[in-house]
């Protein structure tokens, strides 16, 4: 399936995918992030219950420390 992640097309080979699967694929499971799925912010406790479908738009914002 093809989804847009932060404006870039990404091909996922998973038949049934959830936000949690995507975060694991991107190796972002241990980062503090905000995930928006088709315009709606997804709480972290719902990542594994939020399915991803072909054509979905996902925005991931992660925080970077520094000065």
N, CA and C atoms as an extended XYZ file, in Angstrom:
201
Properties=species:S:1:pos:R:3:atomname:S:1:resname:S:1:resid:I:1 pbc="F F F"
N         0.841       -1.178        0.000 N   UNK     1
C         0.000        0.000        0.000 CA  UNK     1
C         0.883        1.236        0.000 C   UNK     1
N         0.353        2.325       -0.520 N   UNK     2
C         1.109        3.575       -0.579 CA  UNK     2
C         0.439        4.612        0.311 C   UNK     2
N         1.259        5.255        1.161 N   UNK     3
C         0.775        6.315        2.036 CA  UNK     3
C         1.717        7.507        1.899 C   UNK     3
N         1.263        8.650        2.340 N   UNK     4
C         2.131        9.840        2.366 CA  UNK     4
C         2.517       10.092        3.816 C   UNK     4
N         3.812       10.136        4.064 N   UNK     5
C         4.342       10.408        5.397 CA  UNK     5
C         5.142       11.697        5.307 C   UNK     5
N         4.690       12.707        6.017 N   UNK     6
C         5.319       14.032        5.981 CA  UNK     6
C         5.494       14.530        4.548 C   UNK     6
N         4.468       14.278        3.726 N   UNK     7
C         4.450       14.774        2.357 CA  UNK     7
C         5.176       13.922        1.339 C   UNK     7
N         5.810       12.831        1.771 N   UNK     8
C         6.556       11.960        0.865 CA  UNK     8
C         5.841       10.619        0.737 C   UNK     8
N         5.754       10.119       -0.489 N   UNK     9
C         5.133        8.818       -0.711 CA  UNK     9
C         6.003        7.725       -0.120 C   UNK     9
N         5.330        6.764        0.514 N   UNK    10
C         6.031        5.636        1.109 CA  UNK    10
C         5.235        4.376        0.811 C   UNK    10
N         5.924        3.350        0.375 N   UNK    11
C         5.300        2.069        0.095 CA  UNK    11
C         5.457        1.187        1.325 C   UNK    11
N         4.331        0.706        1.846 N   UNK    12
C         4.354       -0.214        2.974 CA  UNK    12
C         3.974       -1.593        2.468 C   UNK    12
N         4.744       -2.599        2.844 N   UNK    13
C         4.486       -3.954        2.364 CA  UNK    13
C         3.560       -4.729        3.290 C   UNK    13
N         3.028       -4.082        4.293 N   UNK    14
C         2.147       -4.749        5.245 CA  UNK    14
C         0.732       -4.842        4.692 C   UNK    14
N         0.112       -5.992        4.827 N   UNK    15
C        -1.273       -6.158        4.402 CA  UNK    15
C        -2.210       -5.409        5.348 C   UNK    15
N        -1.970       -5.557        6.635 N   UNK    16
C        -2.783       -4.867        7.639 CA  UNK    16
C        -1.833       -4.054        8.502 C   UNK    16
N        -1.895       -2.754        8.385 N   UNK    17
C        -0.964       -1.890        9.102 CA  UNK    17
C        -1.721       -0.954       10.036 C   UNK    17
N        -1.062       -0.627       11.124 N   UNK    18
C        -1.564        0.347       12.087 CA  UNK    18
C        -0.470        1.383       12.307 C   UNK    18
N        -0.814        2.478       12.936 N   UNK    19
C         0.172        3.530       13.222 CA  UNK    19
C         1.365        2.930       13.965 C   UNK    19
N         1.117        2.013       14.901 N   UNK    20
C         2.206        1.393       15.659 CA  UNK    20
C         3.180        0.670       14.733 C   UNK    20
N         2.676       -0.035       13.728 N   UNK    21
C         3.546       -0.721       12.768 CA  UNK    21
C         4.429        0.286       12.026 C   UNK    21
N         3.833        1.403       11.617 N   UNK    22
C         4.589        2.429       10.910 CA  UNK    22
C         5.682        3.001       11.797 C   UNK    22
N         5.360        3.273       13.056 N   UNK    23
C         6.351        3.832       13.978 CA  UNK    23
C         7.509        2.854       14.183 C   UNK    23
N         7.208        1.566       14.257 N   UNK    24
C         8.253        0.550       14.382 CA  UNK    24
C         9.095        0.503       13.113 C   UNK    24
N         8.448        0.559       11.956 N   UNK    25
C         9.155        0.549       10.671 CA  UNK    25
C        10.115        1.734       10.556 C   UNK    25
N         9.681        2.883       11.041 N   UNK    26
C        10.503        4.100       10.986 CA  UNK    26
C        11.471        4.216       12.161 C   UNK    26
N        11.462        3.232       13.047 N   UNK    27
C        12.311        3.201       14.246 CA  UNK    27
C        12.104        4.455       15.098 C   UNK    27
N        10.839        4.789       15.318 N   UNK    28
C        10.497        5.981       16.092 CA  UNK    28
C         9.684        5.635       17.337 C   UNK    28
N         9.719        4.386       17.768 N   UNK    29
C         8.882        3.973       18.895 CA  UNK    29
C         9.339        4.559       20.220 C   UNK    29
N        10.594        4.957       20.330 N   UNK    30
C        11.097        5.483       21.595 CA  UNK    30
C        11.290        6.996       21.577 C   UNK    30
N        10.756        7.644       20.580 N   UNK    31
C        10.859        9.104       20.493 CA  UNK    31
C         9.555        9.746       20.935 C   UNK    31
N         9.660       10.966       21.381 N   UNK    32
C         8.466       11.741       21.714 CA  UNK    32
C         7.986       12.377       20.419 C   UNK    32
N         6.799       11.982       19.984 N   UNK    33
C         6.277       12.447       18.703 CA  UNK    33
C         4.795       12.795       18.818 C   UNK    33
N         4.339       13.541       17.839 N   UNK    34
C         2.912       13.791       17.614 CA  UNK    34
C         2.619       13.182       16.241 C   UNK    34
N         1.571       12.361       16.161 N   UNK    35
C         1.193       11.741       14.898 CA  UNK    35
C        -0.190       12.241       14.500 C   UNK    35
N        -0.277       12.719       13.266 N   UNK    36
C        -1.553       13.159       12.700 CA  UNK    36
C        -1.900       12.208       11.562 C   UNK    36
N        -3.080       11.638       11.617 N   UNK    37
C        -3.535       10.665       10.617 CA  UNK    37
C        -4.744       11.243        9.902 C   UNK    37
N        -4.585       11.574        8.629 N   UNK    38
C        -5.653       12.185        7.829 CA  UNK    38
C        -6.269       13.398        8.526 C   UNK    38
N        -5.408       14.228        9.112 N   UNK    39
C        -5.862       15.475        9.715 CA  UNK    39
C        -6.280       15.385       11.172 C   UNK    39
N        -6.212       14.201       11.771 N   UNK    40
C        -6.615       14.022       13.167 CA  UNK    40
C        -5.429       13.536       13.990 C   UNK    40
N        -5.169       14.192       15.108 N   UNK    41
C        -4.081       13.770       15.989 CA  UNK    41
C        -4.473       12.468       16.667 C   UNK    41
N        -3.537       11.508       16.653 N   UNK    42
C        -3.773       10.189       17.234 CA  UNK    42
C        -3.042       10.093       18.572 C   UNK    42
N        -3.758        9.866       19.671 N   UNK    43
C        -3.090        9.669       20.965 CA  UNK    43
C        -2.229        8.397       20.924 C   UNK    43
N        -1.115        8.418       21.628 N   UNK    44
C        -0.179        7.292       21.597 CA  UNK    44
C        -0.852        5.979       21.987 C   UNK    44
N        -1.767        6.004       22.926 N   UNK    45
C        -2.409        4.758       23.370 CA  UNK    45
C        -3.341        4.166       22.303 C   UNK    45
N        -3.567        4.908       21.203 N   UNK    46
C        -4.414        4.400       20.116 CA  UNK    46
C        -3.619        4.042       18.861 C   UNK    46
N        -2.286        4.099       18.913 N   UNK    47
C        -1.465        3.775       17.742 CA  UNK    47
C        -1.772        2.376       17.213 C   UNK    47
N        -1.883        1.391       18.113 N   UNK    48
C        -2.095        0.021       17.653 CA  UNK    48
C        -3.546       -0.265       17.271 C   UNK    48
N        -4.428        0.686       17.489 N   UNK    49
C        -5.845        0.520       17.133 CA  UNK    49
C        -6.255        1.416       15.961 C   UNK    49
N        -5.288        2.140       15.387 N   UNK    50
C        -5.577        3.057       14.284 CA  UNK    50
C        -5.025        2.476       12.988 C   UNK    50
N        -5.899        1.923       12.150 N   UNK    51
C        -5.422        1.298       10.907 CA  UNK    51
C        -4.987        2.330        9.872 C   UNK    51
N        -4.045        1.919        9.053 N   UNK    52
C        -3.571        2.728        7.933 CA  UNK    52
C        -4.101        2.080        6.659 C   UNK    52
N        -4.674        2.892        5.798 N   UNK    53
C        -5.222        2.406        4.537 CA  UNK    53
C        -4.452        3.043        3.377 C   UNK    53
N        -4.534        2.424        2.219 N   UNK    54
C        -3.889        2.946        1.025 CA  UNK    54
C        -4.338        4.390        0.777 C   UNK    54
N        -3.382        5.287        0.561 N   UNK    55
C        -3.687        6.681        0.272 CA  UNK    55
C        -3.774        7.591        1.486 C   UNK    55
N        -3.621        7.037        2.696 N   UNK    56
C        -3.697        7.867        3.907 CA  UNK    56
C        -2.554        8.868        3.960 C   UNK    56
N        -2.802        9.962        4.670 N   UNK    57
C        -1.799       11.010        4.889 CA  UNK    57
C        -1.418       11.013        6.365 C   UNK    57
N        -0.135       10.891        6.645 N   UNK    58
C         0.351       10.844        8.019 CA  UNK    58
C         1.440       11.888        8.178 C   UNK    58
N         1.306       12.676        9.212 N   UNK    59
C         2.331       13.661        9.560 CA  UNK    59
C         2.900       13.269       10.914 C   UNK    59
N         4.225       13.230       11.008 N   UNK    60
C         4.895       12.885       12.257 CA  UNK    60
C         5.806       14.040       12.622 C   UNK    60
N         5.588       14.593       13.797 N   UNK    61
C         6.427       15.679       14.304 CA  UNK    61
C         7.156       15.152       15.523 C   UNK    61
N         8.488       15.221       15.475 N   UNK    62
C         9.248       14.788       16.652 CA  UNK    62
C        10.070       15.966       17.166 C   UNK    62
N        10.345       15.906       18.427 N   UNK    63
C        11.000       17.009       19.112 CA  UNK    63
C        12.509       16.789       19.124 C   UNK    63
N        13.239       17.882       18.901 N   UNK    64
C        14.688       17.839       18.885 CA  UNK    64
C        15.191       18.814       19.929 C   UNK    64
N        16.080       18.349       20.789 N   UNK    65
C        16.647       19.212       21.820 CA  UNK    65
C        17.823       19.997       21.271 C   UNK    65
N        18.170       21.013       21.950 N   UNK    66
C        19.316       21.808       21.525 CA  UNK    66
C        19.211       23.222       22.061 C   UNK    66
N        20.162       24.012       21.714 N   UNK    67
C        20.139       25.354       22.256 CA  UNK    67
C        20.479       26.391       21.254 C   UNK    67
